Amino acid sequence: MSIKTISYNEDSSLNETQEYILSILKQFLNIAEKMNVKCYMQGGTMLGAIRHKGFIPWDDDVDLGILRDDYEKVIKNIDKYLPENLELRTYWDESDHHYYFSRIVDTRYQIKRMGSAETRYENVWIDIFPLDGMPNKGILLKYHQVRLSFARLFYHLSSIKKVNYKRPGRPFIERMVISIALKIPVDRIFKTQKSLDRIDKLLKKYSVTSSKWIINFMGQTSFKYTEMIDKKVYGKDTYYQFEDIKMLGPEFYDEYLTSLYGNYMAPPKDADKNAHVSELVKQER
């Protein structure tokens, strides 16, 4: 497949991948505004807004969170708004998208992913995560967390050859499990579609409206439930500088980022800077 390239702004501090991602982001935010949908910066995108006023210099994606009801509205209706070069990816479509969360991709460009057992190519993207509620307290909360954790484990086993085992910060026990799983055909035992359907059913069980929590269950650090945030942290609508635009994020960003990253203002080691272990593929049409 030949991939078209577009002009790159030589005066920009962004790399080419980030230029393309920013273009997707601006187009998507315009569509979300037309649909009256709020998009909250998540994870590394929120961190980048606070620490760098834009992209983390070595990052290669954007993470947005949308409250569940609005998320469902977006994935059901966005196709009528998207220009020709942008497409929605979901785990139930006919593409090779195997993630629970959705993506808006630009079909003209690809990124080579090298962090998993199988090198693969994915269109340049922005990630769209559903934000869900959880049980408010007690045994029910712990029980729900256990069920979600097992559902996610089965999902990862079903797609083990695509799991980014080189991701910085992955706990030792996870690396060990992945290493063992790669040696046996676990992906023949656990089915990705079934596992993701299970996650979907569990996450939709508790609404944000009746919950004290907002969780981005499939975020990068969510395996430790660090992305289960008290709803008060999101607070009132607060916008932050991200490159040349303003974006919505949690009002009490320090509490949010500390939960995810601890000392979030300290940059990581050089070896931990490419979380996706990827590079842009450029091919002229």
Secondary structure as the mmCIF struct_conf table of DSSP 4:
data_model
#
loop_
_struct_conf.conf_type_id
_struct_conf.id
_struct_conf.beg_label_comp_id
_struct_conf.beg_label_asym_id
_struct_conf.beg_label_seq_id
_struct_conf.end_label_comp_id
_struct_conf.end_label_asym_id
_struct_conf.end_label_seq_id
TURN_TY1_P TURN_TY1_P1 GLU A 10 ASP A 11
BEND BEND1 SER A 13 LEU A 14
HELX_RH_AL_P HELX_RH_AL_P1 GLU A 16 LYS A 34
TURN_TY1_P TURN_TY1_P2 MET A 35 ASN A 36
STRN STRN1 TYR A 40 MET A 41
HELX_RH_AL_P HELX_RH_AL_P2 GLY A 43 ARG A 51
TURN_TY1_P TURN_TY1_P3 HIS A 52 HIS A 52
BEND BEND2 LYS A 53 GLY A 54
TURN_TY1_P TURN_TY1_P4 PRO A 57 TRP A 58
STRN STRN2 ASP A 63 LEU A 67
HELX_RH_AL_P HELX_RH_AL_P3 ARG A 68 ASN A 77
HELX_RH_3T_P HELX_RH_3T_P1 ILE A 78 LYS A 80
TURN_TY1_P TURN_TY1_P5 TYR A 81 TYR A 81
TURN_TY1_P TURN_TY1_P6 GLU A 84 ASN A 85
STRN STRN3 LEU A 86 ARG A 89
TURN_TY1_P TURN_TY1_P7 TYR A 91 TRP A 92
BEND BEND3 ASP A 93 ASP A 96
BEND BEND4 TYR A 100 PHE A 101
STRN STRN4 SER A 102 ARG A 113
BEND BEND5 GLY A 115 GLU A 118
STRN STRN5 ARG A 120 LEU A 131
STRN STRN6 ASP A 132 ASP A 132
BEND BEND6 LYS A 137 LYS A 137
HELX_RH_AL_P HELX_RH_AL_P4 GLY A 138 SER A 158
TURN_TY1_P TURN_TY1_P8 SER A 159 SER A 159
HELX_RH_3T_P HELX_RH_3T_P2 ILE A 160 LYS A 162
BEND BEND7 VAL A 163 VAL A 163
TURN_TY1_P TURN_TY1_P9 TYR A 165 LYS A 166
TURN_TY1_P TURN_TY1_P10 PRO A 168 GLY A 169
HELX_RH_AL_P HELX_RH_AL_P5 PHE A 172 ALA A 181
TURN_TY1_P TURN_TY1_P11 LEU A 182 PRO A 185
HELX_RH_3T_P HELX_RH_3T_P3 VAL A 186 ARG A 188
TURN_TY1_P TURN_TY1_P12 ILE A 189 ILE A 189
BEND BEND8 PHE A 190 PHE A 190
HELX_RH_AL_P HELX_RH_AL_P6 THR A 192 LEU A 203
TURN_TY1_P TURN_TY1_P13 LYS A 204 LYS A 205
BEND BEND9 TYR A 206 TYR A 206
BEND BEND10 VAL A 208 VAL A 208
TURN_TY1_P TURN_TY1_P14 THR A 209 SER A 210
BEND BEND11 LYS A 212 LYS A 212
STRN STRN7 TRP A 213 ILE A 215
TURN_TY1_P TURN_TY1_P15 PHE A 217 MET A 218
BEND BEND12 GLY A 219 GLY A 219
TURN_TY1_P TURN_TY1_P16 GLN A 220 THR A 221
HELX_RH_3T_P HELX_RH_3T_P4 SER A 222 LYS A 224
TURN_TY1_P TURN_TY1_P17 TYR A 225 GLU A 227
STRN STRN8 MET A 228 ASP A 230
HELX_RH_AL_P HELX_RH_AL_P7 LYS A 231 TYR A 234
BEND BEND13 LYS A 236 LYS A 236
STRN STRN9 THR A 238 PHE A 242
TURN_TY1_P TURN_TY1_P18 GLU A 243 ASP A 244
STRN STRN10 ILE A 245 GLY A 249
BEND BEND14 GLU A 251 PHE A 252
HELX_RH_AL_P HELX_RH_AL_P8 TYR A 253 TYR A 261
BEND BEND15 GLY A 262 ASN A 263
TURN_TY1_P TURN_TY1_P19 TYR A 264 MET A 265
BEND BEND16 ALA A 266 ALA A 266
HELX_LH_PP_P HELX_LH_PP_P1 PRO A 267 LYS A 269
HELX_RH_3T_P HELX_RH_3T_P5 ASP A 270 ASP A 272
BEND BEND17 LYS A 273 LYS A 273
TURN_TY1_P TURN_TY1_P20 ALA A 275 HIS A 276
STRN STRN11 SER A 278 VAL A 281
#
